[in-house]
Structure formats: C-alpha cells, structure tokens
Amino acid sequence: MRRILACAVAVMATPALSSAAVIFADDFDSYADTAALGAVWTLSEGTLDAANGNPSQSFNHPGTAGAFTGGNTNTVSFPTMYPGPGEKLILSGDFYDDGTSENKRVSIGLRDAAGANIIEMGMYNSPAHYAIRTVLFGAGSDAAWVAMPGTPTFEGVNVSVEGWHNFQAEITDSDVTFMLDLGDDGSIDSTYTATILQNGAFGFNQIRLGGPSDLSSAGGGVKFDNISLTLVPEPTTALLAAFCAVGVGMCRRR
C-alpha cells in the first residue's frame, strides 16, 4: 500500500507539460547551407546565417521584397490542427532586432495556408514597434495590429531594442496570450491577450517567417531562431495517461 501511494504522489507532481507534443521545432543549427535550409522551408528571401544565432546559426530575412508579391514569406507546413477544449498550442520564436529602425514589418506567423486563422507576432510600423494581430478568426479578433503594452517608448510609441528577444503565443480555442521577453533572459516584459473564434473548418497548418501578408520592410529585416510549435493536452488527460502508465507498471511488477 505504501508503495502504491508513493507512485500516485509522483504522478500528481508531474507537470502536464511533460506530455506535450512537439509539432515542429527548428534551431537552424543542423543545416550545412541555404540549400539544405530550403529542403525544409519554402524559401523566398530567407537565407542561412551560419555566424549569428541564438546561439550558433539562425535564419536571416532581409525584408526587402515588394509588398504582396508572394516573395517575402518563408514557410513550413504540417498537418492541420487546432487546440481543442482544455488544450493549448504554443508558438515560440527568437528574433534579433538591430535597433536601427521602427519601420520594420517582419513577423513570426501561424495560419491556415488558405489564409484564415492568422496569428502574427513581431515588428510592425503602425503602431510601432513590437506588435501582434489575430485576424480572420471571426467576431472578437484583433484584425488590426496591436502594440505590445509596457515596452520602451518614445513620445508614446514603443521603440526598438537591440538584441535577441523572444515572442510566444499561447493559443486556446477561445483566446491567444502573447508574451514578449526583451533580451530573451527568461523574464516576460509584456503580455497581451486577444479573444478569438475558430473560423469554420480551418485550423493551423503553416508557420511563416518574414513579411506579414508578404509586406516589404523598409526598415530592414531580422534574424529568426529557435522556432517551435507545441501542443499541450488538457491537464486531466495528461494526468490520466500518467496514472495509466503507473497502473501498467504496478501490474507488471505484481
């Protein structure tokens, strides 16, 4: 009896994140060159930067293509998915801001390839500078860009900060919580939650790096690193799976 109780306590102490499923992850360190990068990503202006990453290599995007040309977005695709009740889909990525301009338009995006359920986080020049948007979800979405609150400002507008930063979006079936970590030091500097509604049968099946909606970036580009998409199950589901695993183990021992 004592042994069974100890097993149960150990399961209760196990975080739900331990059963999270990695949908996609890329630190860009495994590529020998841009051609190898292009075997995974559908490239437009993206190139491999073998010398400047967070750390090691990164994905460089200059942001110079013309607006709406289709030549300013780099993509990777995966089977369509959407978080169900109690689940959480987490999109995370690092980006390097050179701090020279508030006129950049570059983002880490998640969407359906058909153009629905769009989530974007990065830099935009209206409002400047660090901003997000959720569009084509339905009523309640922030179709316009929203400036991340609490970031450094000048004359009421948030401004660029030189260095590596991390953007993260925690997506449920009803909202998206965006978190910005300036300096990528593990401390969240800004948080914003947007309400969303899933748009019909659309889910998510594509990650995009570069110009949001293929827009050009007059203020230059950025470097991206450590892109990941993870699905965290409903906590009770994860706990049940852990109890089942313990039960199987006890039956085998008996």
Secondary structure, 3 states (H helix, E strand, C coil): CHHHHHHHHHHHCCCHHHHCEEEEEECCCCCCCHHHHHCCCECCCCEEECCCCCCCCEEEECCCCCCCCCCCEEEEEEEEECCCCCCEEEEEEEEEECCCCCCCCEEEEEECCCCCCEEEEEECCCCCCEEEEEECCCCCCCCCCEECCCCCEECCEECCCCEEEEEEEEECCCEEEEEEECCCCCCCCEEEEEECCCCCCCCEEEEEEECHHHCCCCCCCEEEEEEEEEEECCHHHHHHHHHHHHHHHHHHHC
